[in-house]
């Protein structure tokens, strides 16, 4: 990792995170750049431990201020964050790349948050759109969709607009005419960066939807005709919209670039393009390039065609994707409701979801570290007089369950079934001395903070499973080890017929019986015994499943056309 002295001193000091420099709550800076000493320099840099992680303490001259920086924060000089809005962070696509792999999900799953919501917001950020299915078909529902990730952008069309044939429309979108690929509202500055369209009715003949990846098309233009790309990315053109109550104008290139020359925005709308007034040669060059780009956008291989049905809601990036519609019979039933929103709200929600997932992953690591420390610590002690340690016994049980093809939750239950011996106030020694430590219940209750009942219930029932098997299987007790026979008596002995019937009716009784058989077998000092680390990925997956009510669907399959 680099040392602090490898960075510009003023930049490093400007990013000091101490309580004198940043408000602890908001993390906003408490000083102005003009407050820093003019002759700022590093007086010293010393390696330090920062909450168990390596870092550096810097003493500044001439004021003696002290700053601390984690190694993980100090990125190599020259590295910069990639900007979320440019082609660099996108997956550019053509229609064939998404055939059978639309980035879609149900509204019910999306509303649960977590992985499904993150996946669909990722799709908007990377592919430019997502499609929500089974959104309730009711008036104004599109606003609820927008508010699920950001804020509605109100325009002269209102918070919500109706896309259907109108008697006196102020926009061709509100007719049955064919609409070629375009972006909305190019006459605004700033333009609404997201558009949502929610289908309420679509029984008309025609009216199918189409999407074109404008970034992919512009990249293709740059490859095939660099001069046309240069003209369209450097020539501001007038866009305008006017009606009785509105007069809007904006001057922007059709292809917008960032300062590094990366594609950042497409504004393309033949209906709203105003009168360009340039010298003759420049005007001719613009129109030639404009026609080339327009023809490219109409290539069938670039347009993804689909039909929105009632309950479908399309969310797409209006600065990147061009949307289109085939003509439809005005007498038929076609009704969409739409609204605008902005990418900054969606990207913020996406970042918070990702941050929360990272926080939860850190919590998961802490849980797994705690469990591993129990196996390495108390688990290294003897196990009820058997020839294996407590940890070897549990690890063998987990391995036996895994070898038998048990589902992950039952493997985890086998692995963790005796954790109550390590957590309870009454020890295994006390159990052998004649005091029931109810380790099955103690362990299950402790594990329930992190694991689902599929894990904890077999743990809770595994002692009862021994009592059950001794009651219903003649000769089972003869297969028990001497220590297990001894603890059977302490734990209540074989069940009565009524108790056995009640146990058999337990939802997880059968799993507990399977666990019990592995429990009895897992006492072999010569058996191969995996380390705890072998089971960490399995346990991590169960921790994630516990906190998610909706499992992630498959991500969209795309290929890059750059």
N, C-alpha and C positions, 0 to 999 in steps of 0.2 A: 504494500500500500504506500502511496506517496506521503511525504512529510509536509507539515503546514508551510514550511519555508519554500515549497515548490509553487505556491499560489501567490497571486497578487495580494499584497498586504491589506490594501483598502477593501478588497472584496471579502477577504477572510474576516476582517473586523466588522464589516457591515453585516455579516451573517452570524455574529456572536449571539448565542441563545441564552445567555445568563439573565438572571432576574433584573439586573440593572439595565439591560439592553432591550429586553422584550417583556411585555406584559404576560405574566404566567397563565392568565385565563385565555385571552384572545390570541396570544403569540404575535401581536402586532408590535412593531418597533417603537421604542420610547425615545428615539433620538433622530435628528436630521443628519444628513450626510455632511452638512456644514458644521456639525458639532464635533466631528472627529478631528484629531490633530492633523495639521497639514503635513508634518514630517513624520508620519506614522511608519513604524518599523517593528519587526519582531526582535525583542530583546533576548528571548530564550524560548526553546521548545523542548518539553520533557514528556517522555512516555508515561502514561498514567492508566490506572484501572478505572473504568467508568461502569459501575454497576455490573462488574464481572466481565466486561468487554474491553478490548484494548482501545486506547485513544491517546490524545495529546493535550497537554496544558501549555498554553502560550502566554507569555508575559510580554506586554506591549510597551514600547517606549514612544513618546516621552512620559506618558501618564501612568504607567505601571498597572494598567488594567489587565485582568486575567480572563482568558477565554478557554473553553474546553471543547474539543471536537472528537467525535467518535471516528475510528478508522473507517467504519462502514459508510460514514457520511462524506468523507473526503474522496471524491471521485477523481480519476486522473485528469490533469489539466487539459482543457480543450473539449472534454465530453459535454454534450448538451442534451437536454431533454428533447425528445421528439414532440413536435406540436400536434395536438389531437386532430386538427382540421385539415391537414394537407394529405396529398396522395401517399406520402411516405408511411403513414400509419393505417392505410386502407388496404383492403383486399379487393382488387379490381376484377371485374367479372364480365363475361358475356353470357348470353342466355343459356347456352348448353351447360355452363358450369353449375347452374342451379336447377337443372331439370331433375325433378324428384327429390330435391333437397332444399326446399324453401325454408328460410328461417322463421318457423312458425311455432306457436304454442297456444294452449287453451287459456282463456281469460281466467278460469278458476285456478289453474296452476300458477299463472303469472301473479295473481293477487296474493298468493301465499308468500311471495317474495323469495329470497334466497336464490338458489341456483337457476331456476327457470327464468325469473325476472332478470337476473344478471346476464344470462345467455342471450335473451332477446334484446336487451339494451346494448350488449356487445355487438349484436348483429347490426343494429342501427349505426353504431359507431364505425364498424369495420366494413360492412357490406352496403350500408346506406338505407336499410329498411328492415322491418320485421312485419309479420302478419299475425295478428291476434285472432283466434277463432272463438266462436261461441260467446261473443260479447253480447250482453242482453240487448235485444232489439227494442229499444225504447227511446223516446225523445230526449235529446241532450246527453245521451250516454257517452258520446265522443269526448265531452268535456271532462268526464270522470277519468277517461283513459289518459288524457293529457295531464291531468292533475295527479296521476299516479306516479309520474316521474318528474314533473316540473310545473310550469305555469302557462296558462292560456295567453296567447298573444292576441289582443283585441285589435281589429283593423276597422276600416270603413265598412267592411262586410259584417261587422259585429263580432261578438265572441264566438258565435256559431253561425255557419252559413249552410243554406240548403242547396244541394246540387241536384236539381231536377228542372224540368222544363218550366220556365216562367213566362207569363204573358208578355211582360215588357222587360226583358233582361238587360242589365247593364254590362254583361260579360257573356261571351260566347259559351263559356262553361255551363251556363244555365239554359242551354238549348240542347237539342238532340244532335247537333252537328258533330262531325268527326273532329277530334282535337289531336293534332300531331304532337310529338315529344316536345316538352317545354318545361320550364321552371316557373313557379308562381311568383307574382309580385316583384318582378325585376325593377319596377319603378320606385321601389322603396329603398331607403338607406337608413338603418340597416334592413335587409330583407328578412322576412320570417324564415328561420333556418330549418324548421320542421313543419310538416303538414300531416294531418290525420284525416282519413276518410273512412267513415263507418257506414256500411251498407245496411239499410233498413228494408229496402225492397229492390229486387232486380228480376222482374218477370218480363221485361221488354226484350224484343228481338234486337240483338246487338248490344252495345254498351260495354264491351269487354275492355279490360284495363291492360296497360303495358308500361313497363319501366325500362329505362336505358341508363346504364352507368355512365354519367357524363364525364367522370374522371377517366374511365377506361377509354371512352371515345376521344377525349382530348389527348390522352397519351398516344393513342393510335394516330391521331392527326399529326402530333409532333414527330412521330416516327416516319409517316408516309409523306408529309409535306411540311417540313420545318418552317418554310417561309410563311405559309398560311397560319401556322401556329403562332409565329412571331407577330403577325399582323393582328390576329384576334386577341392576343394577350397584352398588346400594347396600345390598342386603339379604344379609348373610351367612346361609348356610343350612348345616345339618349334613349331612355325608356320613359314612357309616359302613360298615364291613365287619367281620364277625366270623365266626370258625369256632373249632374246638377249640383252635387254637394261636395265634390272631391276634385282636386287637381294635384297630382303627384308626379314628380320627375326625379330621375337619378341618372347620373352619367358614370357608367362602369364598363370595363371590357367584357366581352362574352366569356372569356376565359381569364379568371383572376388568379394571379400568382402571389406567393409570399416573397419576402425580400431575397430568399435563396433560390427563387425561380421555380418552386414546387407548386403544382396545381392546388389551389385552395378553394376555388369557387367557380361555378358555372351559372351564367345568367343567359338564358336562351328562351325567347318568347317572340315569335313573329308577330303576334297580335298586338304587342305592346312596344315594338321597336319604333322609335320616332324618326324624325328626319335628320339624317347625318349630313352635316355641312362641313366638308373638308375640301382642300384643293383637289382638282380632277383626278390626278394620278393616285392620290391616297384613297380617294373614294372608290375608284375602280379596283384598287388592290384590296380594299376592305370587302367589297361585294364579291370578288372572286373567291376570297378566303371564306367568306360567310356561306356562299353556295357550296363550297367543298365540304365544310363542316356539316351543313344541313343535310347534304346527300349522305355523308358518312353516318349521321344519326338515324337515318332511315334504313340502314342495312338490316335485313331480317335477323342476322345472327347476333346483333347487339340487343334486340328488344325481347324482353321477357314478357310473354303474354299469359294472362290468367283472367279468371272471372271472379269477381267478388260476389259472394252470396250473402243473404241476410245473416247478420251476426259477425261478419268479417270486418276487421278494422285494420287498415293499412297505416303504418307509421313510417314516414320516410324523410330523408334529408333533402330539403328543398334547395340546398346549395350544391348538391352533387347529382342527384337523380333527376332525370327528366321523366315526366309521366305523360301518358297518352290515353286516348279512349277512342274506340270505334264508334261510328254513328249508331244511333238507335231510334226506333220509332217513337215519336213524341206521344203517341196514343197509348203506348205500353206503360207498364209500371216500372219506373226506375227512380229510386230516391236514396241519395247518400246525404249524410250530414258530415260536415267538415269543420275543422278549426285549425288554427296555427299555434305553434309553440316554438321553443327555442332550444338549440342543442346544448347551451350551457347548463340548463336545468337537467337535461337528460344525462349529460356527462358527469355532472355533480352527483346525481343519484347513483350512477354507475360506479363512481369512485368511492362513494360511501359504502356501497355494497361490497366492493372489493376490499376496502379497508377493514370492514367488519369481519369479512371472511379471513383476512390475515390475522386479525386479533383473535378470532376463534381458533385458527390454526395454532397460534402461540399458546392459547389455553389448552388445546389438545396435547401439544408437546409437553406441557407442564404436568398434565394428568398421566401421560405415559411415562414420564420421568419418575413420577411419584410411585407408580406401580412397579417400575423396574427397580427402584431403590428398595422396595419391600422384598422383592425376590432376591436381590443381592445382599440385603441386610438380614432382617429377621428370618427370611426364607432359607438362609444358609444353615439354620439350626436343625436339630433332629426332628423327625416327623413321627410323633406318637410311638416311639420305639421301633419304627420300621428301619430297614437297611438303606433308605434313601432320605435325603433332606426334604424339608417341606417344599422348597422350590423345585427340586427334581421331581417330586411327586406331581405337582401341578403342571409342570412343563411336559411331563410324560403324558398326563391326561389330555392336555391340549393336542399333543402330537397324535395320540390315538384317535381322537375325535376327527382330526384333519385327515388322517389316513383312511378313516371310515367314510369320508365324503360328507361329513356333517356340514350343515349350513354355517356361515361365519359366526352367527350369534351363538350357536351351540358350541362351536369350537372355543369361543371366548368364555362361555360359561364353564366348560371343562377346565380351561386354563386358570380361571379365577375362582373356582368353586370353594377353595379353602382359604380365601383371603381373610375371612373372619377370624381364623386362628391368629392372624398377624395384626388385626385391628382391634379385637375385643379386649375388654378389661380382664375377662376370665380366659386364661391361656390354655393351650393344648395340654400342658402339664397338669393344670387343674382338672381338665376333662379326664385324663388318665387316673387322677386321684379320686374321681368319683363325682365331680361337679360338672353338670352339663353346661357348656359355655354357649350353647345355641349359636355356634359359629355360622351356620347356614343363614340364619336370619340376620345376624350382625353384618355378615359380608354382603348379603343382598341389599340391605338398607343402605350401606355405605356406597355400593356400586351404583345404586339407582340415581345418584346425583349426575351420572354421566352416561349410563347405558339404559337401553330400553328393556321392557319386561322380557323380551325374547332372550336376553342375557341373564337378567337378575332372577327371574322366576325359577328356572332350573337350579340356580344356585340355592335359592331359598328352600327348594323341595328336595335337595339331593340327600339329606339325612333321612327325611321321611321315605324316600325311595328305597333306602336300605331296609327300613322297617317293613315297607310294603312287600319287597321281594322275599324277605324272610317269612312273610305270612302266606304268600300265594304260590311260592315255588318251593316244593319239598326238596330239601337238600341244599338250598342256596346258602344257608348259614354255614354249612360245612366247607364252603369254598372261601369263607372269609379268613383273613389273617387273624392271629391271636389278638392283636391290638384292636382290630375292627370288631371282633366278637366282644371284647371287653367294653368298648364304647357303645355297642348296641344296647347293652343292659343299662348303661348310664343314660342313654337317650330315650329310653322307654320300652325297649324290646320290640318283638314283632307286633304288628298292628292287629287289632281285633277285626272281625269281618266287617263291622260297620265302618271302622276307620279306613280299611282297605277300599271299600266301596267309595267312600268320600274322596280318597286320594285318586282313584282311577278316574273320577269325574273332573279332576283338576285340568284346566286347559293346557298346562305345561307338564302334566304328570308323565306323559310318555317321554318327553325330552329329558326329564329328571331321571327316569329309569335308564335311558341310554347313557346319560352322564355317570350314573352310579356304577354301571358295569365297567366303564373306563376307569373310574375312581379305584375300583378294586384291583384292576390290572396294572395300574401305574405305580408299582412299588418294586420295580426290578432294577437292582443296582447296576446291572450290566447292559441295560437297554440304552440305545442311542437317545440322547436327550438334547433337544435343540436349546439354544440360548433364548432369552426373552426377546431379544431383538428380532428373531425370526417372526414373532407374532405382532410386532408393532404396526406394520401396514394394515393388517386385518383389523386390529383394534382401532386404528385411526379412522378406517372406513366406517366402523360402527359408531364412533363418536360423531362423525359428520351426519350419518343417517339419523341419529337421535335428535339432532337439532333441526333437521330439515323435514318438512312435511311433504315436500314434492321433490322427487329425484330429478336430476338434470337430464334433459333429452339430448339426443345426438346433435353436435354442432353442425352447422352448414358446411358442405363440401364445396370448395372453390379452387380455382386455379388462377394464378396471377398472369395477367396478360402484358405486364410491362416487359 
